[in-house]
């Protein structure tokens, strides 16, 4: 593992650091939007007073904090593996490049001593999980890794209610930021209630400390909803998603291929509105994570 100098210095001095994933750069957003958004997320973290640490695997080496050339390498290459925790040993042993998912980013950030992580939406229980048993590794990682993850809720292509139940079973603390409702990724409201509402970064930092004090394993999930004015039109979203799910079933798309397939269909079917919402939510999450990291470092 190689930690960038600015990140290592901040960790050593107890200053605020925010981890950022790289799958959104390599696989989640189209080019050239991916690099623009990656830079915007890092800028949002800095503007909040924290140090950004985008995480990836380059040449078989885990990197905590990327330079501009590293970002361009991850964002422009067609030979970047999508790495969850299970994939890290293989990609590292083979000397490959890998973009880290929520699960892998959380795992590596915690190993590096980083306690706050910003992403877009987390993975969860898939809509056909009763037959396929398809459930994201993000959930298990949140249950065992001591980190605060700021997100826009569960990806709206998934089963939000089942995911919320699994998070409860796994003992993950779920918080709604200035909302009593679970954020719905592209949508402001998933239609589900969160167990707890919080209204400030300082309150979240206090909950992080208290979770550690009582010895509860795992992490804290902060759902940060888009303003209603920035969400995708709910009726359009639901119609396009329904059509995309039917198409995926007809084409036999499943496993790790299903998420990028559905997100691409949503982007095209909403005339780019889902991409616009994705950009807005991920930069908002980076800014909030920076504020939380600053509050946690000040305690």
C-alpha positions in Angstrom: 0.0 0.0 0.0 1.3 3.4 -1.0 -0.2 6.4 0.7 0.2 9.8 -1.0 2.4 12.3 1.0 -0.4 14.8 1.7 -2.8 12.0 2.8 -0.1 10.4 5.0 0.7 13.7 6.6 -2.9 14.5 7.4 -3.5 11.0 8.9 -0.3 11.3 11.0 -1.4 14.8 12.3 -5.0 13.8 13.0 -6.4 16.1 10.3 -9.5 15.5 8.3 -9.2 13.0 5.4 -12.0 11.7 3.1 -11.7 8.5 1.0 -13.2 8.5 -2.5 -13.9 5.5 -4.7 -12.5 5.0 -8.2 -15.2 2.6 -9.7 -17.3 5.7 -10.5 -14.3 7.0 -12.5 -13.5 3.8 -14.4 -17.0 2.2 -14.7 -19.7 4.5 -13.4 -19.6 7.6 -15.5 -19.0 8.2 -19.2 -15.9 9.9 -20.5 -15.0 12.7 -20.2 -17.5 13.4 -17.5 -15.8 10.8 -15.3 -12.6 12.8 -14.8 -14.4 16.1 -14.5 -16.5 14.6 -11.7 -13.5 13.0 -10.0 -11.7 16.4 -9.9 -14.9 18.1 -8.7 -15.3 15.6 -5.8 -11.7 16.1 -4.7 -12.2 19.9 -4.9 -15.4 19.6 -2.8 -13.5 17.8 -0.1 -10.7 20.4 -0.1 -13.3 23.2 0.0 -14.7 21.6 3.2 -11.3 21.7 4.8 -10.3 18.0 4.4 -7.8 16.1 2.3 -9.2 13.9 -0.5 -7.8 10.4 -0.9 -9.1 8.7 -4.0 -8.3 5.0 -3.8 -7.4 2.6 -6.6 -4.9 -0.2 -7.5 -2.2 0.8 -10.0 0.3 -1.8 -11.3 -0.7 -4.2 -8.5 -0.1 -1.6 -5.8 -2.9 -0.2 -3.6 -2.8 3.6 -3.8 -4.4 5.8 -1.2 -4.5 9.2 -2.9 -4.0 9.7 -6.6 -2.2 12.4 -8.6 -3.5 13.8 -11.8 -1.7 11.3 -14.0 -3.1 8.5 -11.9 -6.7 9.8 -12.2 -6.3 10.0 -16.0 -4.9 6.4 -16.1 -7.9 5.1 -14.2 -10.4 7.2 -16.2 -9.1 6.6 -19.7 -7.9 3.0 -19.8 -10.2 0.2 -21.0 -8.1 -2.3 -19.0 -9.2 -1.4 -15.4 -10.7 -4.2 -13.3 -13.7 -3.5 -11.1 -12.4 -4.5 -7.7 -14.5 -5.5 -4.7 -12.6 -6.9 -1.7 -12.6 -10.4 -3.2 -10.9 -9.2 -6.3 -8.1 -7.2 -4.7 -5.7 -10.2 -4.1 -5.9 -11.3 -7.8 -5.5 -7.8 -9.3 -2.6 -7.0 -7.0 -0.8 -10.4 -7.5 -1.1 -10.0 -11.3 0.2 -6.4 -11.3 -3.0 -5.0 -12.8 -5.0 -1.8 -12.5 -8.2 -1.8 -10.5 -11.0 0.6 -9.6 -12.3 0.1 -6.1 -16.0 -0.4 -5.3 -17.7 0.8 -2.2 -16.7 -2.4 -0.3 -13.1 -2.3 -1.4 -12.7 1.4 -0.9 -14.2 1.2 2.7 -11.9 -1.8 3.5 -8.7 -0.1 2.2 -9.6 3.3 3.7 -10.0 1.8 7.1 -6.6 0.0 6.8 -5.0 3.3 6.0 -6.6 4.9 9.0 -9.3 6.9 7.2 -12.7 7.0 8.9 -14.9 8.9 6.4 -15.7 7.9 2.9 -17.9 9.5 0.2 -19.6 7.7 -2.6 -22.7 8.0 -4.9 -25.1 5.3 -3.9 -24.3 2.0 -2.2 -25.0 -1.4 -3.5 -27.6 -3.6 -1.8 -30.1 -6.4 -2.3 -31.1 -6.9 -5.9 -34.8 -7.0 -6.9 -34.6 -10.7 -7.8 -32.6 -11.7 -4.8 -35.2 -14.2 -3.6 -34.3 -16.3 -6.6 -30.7 -15.2 -7.4 -29.4 -14.5 -3.9 -27.7 -11.4 -5.5 -26.7 -9.1 -2.7 -23.9 -6.5 -2.9 -20.7 -7.1 -0.9 -21.0 -3.5 0.2 -23.5 -4.6 2.9 -21.2 -7.1 4.5 -18.3 -4.7 4.4 -20.3 -2.0 6.1 -21.1 -4.5 8.9 -17.4 -5.2 9.7 -15.5 -2.0 8.8 -15.3 1.0 11.2 -16.0 3.8 8.7 -18.6 6.5 8.0 -20.0 6.3 4.5 -21.8 9.3 3.0 -24.0 8.3 0.2 -27.3 9.2 -1.6 -28.9 6.0 -0.2 -29.3 2.7 -2.0 -29.0 2.7 -5.8 -32.6 3.1 -7.0 -32.3 0.1 -9.3 -32.1 -2.2 -6.2 -34.6 -3.3 -3.6 -34.4 -0.5 -1.1 -36.7 -2.0 1.5 -34.9 -5.3 1.5 -31.5 -3.5 1.7 -32.7 -1.5 4.7 -33.7 -4.7 6.4 -30.4 -6.3 5.7 -28.5 -3.2 7.1 -30.6 -3.6 10.3 -29.8 -7.3 10.6 -26.1 -6.6 10.0 -26.1 -3.9 12.7 -25.2 -0.9 10.5 -26.2 2.5 11.9 -28.3 4.2 9.2 -28.8 8.0 9.4 -30.8 10.4 7.3 -29.1 13.7 6.8 -31.7 16.4 7.5 -34.4 14.0 6.4 -36.6 11.4 8.0 -36.7 9.5 4.7 -34.1 7.3 3.1 -32.5 9.0 0.1 -33.3 7.2 -3.2 -30.2 7.8 -5.2 -31.5 9.6 -8.3 -34.7 10.3 -6.2 -34.9 12.5 -3.1 -37.2 10.0 -1.4 -37.1 6.2 -1.7 -40.4 6.0 0.1 -38.8 4.4 3.2 -38.2 5.9 6.6 -34.7 6.0 8.1 -34.2 4.7 11.7 -32.5 8.0 12.8 -32.4 11.6 11.5 -29.3 13.8 12.0 -29.0 17.5 11.3 -25.4 18.5 11.4 -21.9 17.1 10.7 -21.0 17.5 14.4 -23.9 15.2 15.4 -22.6 12.6 12.9 -19.1 12.8 14.3 -20.4 12.3 17.8 -22.3 9.2 16.7 -19.1 7.9 15.1 -17.3 8.3 18.4 -20.1 6.8 20.4 -20.2 3.7 18.2 -16.5 3.2 18.8 -17.0 3.8 22.5 -19.6 1.1 22.9 -17.6 -1.4 20.8 -20.1 -1.8 18.0 -18.5 -3.3 15.0 -19.0 -1.9 11.5 -19.8 1.5 10.2 -22.2 4.4 10.0 -24.2 5.0 6.8 -25.3 8.6 6.2 -28.0 9.0 3.5 -27.8 12.5 2.0 -30.8 13.1 -0.3 -30.8 15.3 -3.4 -33.0 18.4 -3.2 -36.3 17.6 -4.9 -35.4 20.3 -7.5 -32.4 18.2 -8.6 -33.8 14.7 -8.7 -34.9 12.8 -11.8 -38.6 13.1 -12.4 -40.0 10.1 -10.4 -42.5 9.0 -13.0 -39.9 9.1 -15.8 -37.4 7.2 -13.6 -39.9 4.5 -12.7 -41.0 4.0 -16.3 -37.5 3.8 -17.7 -36.3 1.5 -14.9 -39.2 -0.9 -15.5 -38.3 -1.1 -19.2 -34.6 -1.6 -18.4 -35.3 -4.4 -16.0 -37.4 -6.2 -18.7 -34.6 -5.7 -21.2 -32.0 -7.0 -18.8 -34.0 -10.2 -18.2 -34.5 -10.7 -21.9 -30.8 -10.3 -22.7 -29.7 -12.5 -19.7 -27.8 -9.7 -18.1 -27.0 -10.6 -14.4 -24.3 -10.5 -11.7 -21.9 -7.6 -11.7 -23.0 -6.6 -15.2 -26.5 -5.7 -14.2 -25.7 -2.4 -12.4 -23.8 -0.7 -15.3 -26.4 -2.0 -17.7 -29.3 -0.5 -15.8 -27.5 2.8 -15.1 -26.7 3.1 -18.8 -30.3 2.5 -19.8 -31.5 5.0 -17.2 -29.1 7.6 -18.6 -30.2 7.2 -22.1 -33.9 6.8 -21.2 -34.0 10.0 -19.1 -32.2 12.0 -21.7 -29.2 12.4 -19.5 -31.1 13.5 -16.4 -29.9 10.6 -14.4 -26.3 11.5 -15.3 -26.9 15.1 -14.2 -28.4 13.8 -10.9 -25.5 11.4 -10.4 -22.9 14.2 -10.8 -24.9 16.4 -8.4 -25.3 13.8 -5.7 -21.7 12.5 -5.7 -20.2 16.0 -5.3 -22.8 16.9 -2.6 -21.8 13.7 -0.8 -18.1 14.6 -1.0 -18.7 18.0 0.4 -20.7 16.6 3.3 -18.1 14.0 4.0 -15.5 16.7 4.2 -17.5 18.5 6.8 -18.0 15.4 8.8 -14.3 14.6 8.7 -13.4 18.1 9.8 -15.9 17.8 12.7 -14.5 14.3 13.7 -10.9 15.6 13.6 -11.8 18.6 15.8 -13.2 16.5 18.6 
